[in-house]
Structure formats: C-alpha cells, structure tokens
Amino acid sequence: MDENQKQSLLRAIAISSGISLTPGHAQQYQELSASFSALESFKSHPSSIAACISLISSEVHLYDNQNAGGLNCNGINRYVDVTVSTKLYGLSVLQAFLKKGYASLNESDRLSLRNSVLTAARQLVIYSSNRNENDSSDSASQSNLRILSMKLAAFLSDVA
C-alpha cells in the first residue's frame, strides 16, 4: 500500500469513526457513505490482510489533513491522530479473516500474525501510558482505548 492509498484509508477510517477533520464541519451523508464503501471494498482487496498487519503493527497513524484540503491555520491541526480507530479497523478485518482463512496459513505466517498482534498490544500499553501522562483525555478516548485493549485480548485468545 503506497502513502496515498494509506492516507485515503486513514481518511475513511477517521470519517467513519466520527473524528472531525475540520472543526465546526459536520460530516455529510455522502462523505460517510463513501467512507463506509471504501472501507468495505478494502476488505476484499487481495492485500488487505498484509496491509492490516502493517496497520496494527505501526506505532501511530496520523492522517495528513493538509493533503485533503485541511488548513494549517486558526488552530486547525494538520495531522489528525487516528491510531486507535485504525487499529480497531485493522483488528476487525483480521478477526473476520481468522474465521475464514487462518487455517489455510502456514505456520510462519501464523507466527507473523501473532507477533504483529503482540506488537500492537505492547504499543497500546506505551500509547495509553503516554496519553495518561501527557494528556487529559476525554472519556471517549479512554473508552476507545479500552475497546482496543479488549479486541487485542480477544484476538490473541483466538490465535493462541
């Protein structure tokens, strides 16, 4: 997946998660619909599993709002953190794959998948502890982190 494809995916994840890319701008139905369609079509792409392994293994995911017409003025952040939402999406795609295609993987691919999820779990511990020290996160962010933690734990128990 090249950087443009990744940014398109991160944008779709942000919009479908309800993350505001432009303050004061409510997501339109067409934007939401296009985002959900993009995410659904991504799931059937031949390299979606490898891309999801990469997504959950990455430490942080920042959507570059500048490239999508976002402004870097008046306090609007150029980069929007979509780490938790991206990892949740990646895990949901991988969990669907577990039910259909995990048994067909060879042992080295299974090990790679398990290691990626363990890496994501370790990063979550670091990410959440850094947020707790440096940020007074709102309850929605804490709730998303708890959901991601539970998904990671469920995934690990499924592949154990």
N, C-alpha and C positions, 0 to 999 in steps of 0.2 A: 504494500500500500504506500503510495507516494504521499508527500506532505499535503498536497491539495486535496486528495481523497480523505486523508486523515482529518483535515480541517473541516471538510464538508460533513464528515461523520460526527465530529465533535459539535458542530453547529446543530445538527439534527438531534443529537442527544441533549444538548442544552435546551433547545426549544421544547422538545417532548417532555423534559423534566420540569418545565416551568421556570427555568432560570432566565431572568430578564437580561437580555443582551443590550438593551437600550433603556435606561431608566425612564419611567413615565410612558413607556410604549407597551401596550398590551398585545400579546400575541394574537394574530388574526387567525381565523379558522383555516384559511388557505395555507398559512405557514405551518400550523400544527399538522394539518392533513399531509402536506408534502414531507414534513419531518417523519411522521409515522410511516409513510410509504417508503421513504428512503431507508429507514431502519429495518423494515420488514424485507425489503429487497436485498439488503446487505446480508441478511441471514442465509439467503440461498446462494450467495456468491461462493464460488469454489474455494477461495482463500479466506473465507470468513473465520474459520476456526484458528488458523495461524495468526490472523490479524487480532482476534480476541485474546489469544495467548499473549501476544505482544502488548495489547492494551492493559491487561490486568497485571502484567509484569512491569510496566512502566511506573516510575515513581509518582509522576504528576502529569496531569493533562490540562493544558491551557489552550483555550480557544482564542485565536487571534482575531479580535473584534475589528481591528483596523482593516483587514483584508476584506471584510464583509460589509464595509461601509460604516463601520463604527467610528466614532470620533474620539480623538485623544485630547479632548479639551473639556472644560467645565466639569472636571471631576469624574468623567466617564473613564473607566478603566479600559485600557486597550486589550489586556488579557483577562479572560474570564476563566476562573478555576472550575473545571467540570470533572475533576478527578473522581469523586465518589460516584457521580452519575455514570461516568464512563465505565468504571469498574463494575458497577451493578449491571449495566447493559452487557458488558463482556461476559460476566458470570452467567447471566440468564441465557445467552446464546450457547455457552459451553454446557450448561446444565441440560439444555434441550439436546445437545449433541451426545451427552452421556447416555441418554435414553435410547438413542438411535444408532450411534456409530462407535461408541467407546470400545465395545467388544471386538471390533474389527482392527483396532490398532495393535501394532506390535509393542513389545514390552518397552523398548527405548522411547517410543512416542508417548506411551502411558506415563513413564517416568518423567519425561519432559513436561507433560501436562501437570502432573502432581507438583513438580518443582516450581512451576510458574505460579500455581495457586499458593504454595507455601511462601514464595517470594512476595506475592501480593499481601498475604496475611502479615508478614513481617513489616512491610511498608506501611500497612494500615496502622500498626502499633506506633510506628515512628510518626506518621502523619497526624494521628489523633493526639499523641502526646505533645507534638509541636503546636497544634492548634490550641490545646488546652493552656499551654504556657504563654503563647503569644497573641491569643485572640479570645475575645469574649464571644464565642459562637452562640448563635441563636439556637433555640431548641429544635428547629427543623434540621439544622446541620448536624446536631448531635444525634437526632433520630435517624438521619440518613447513614451516619457512621455505624450506628447500632445495627441497622438493616444490613449494611455491607458486611459487618462482622458475622452476623448470623448466616448470611449467604455463603461466606467463605467457609465457615464451620460445617455447614450442611454439605457443601461441595466436597470438602476434604473427607467427610464421613462416607460420602457416596463412592469416592475413588479408593478408599482405604481397603 
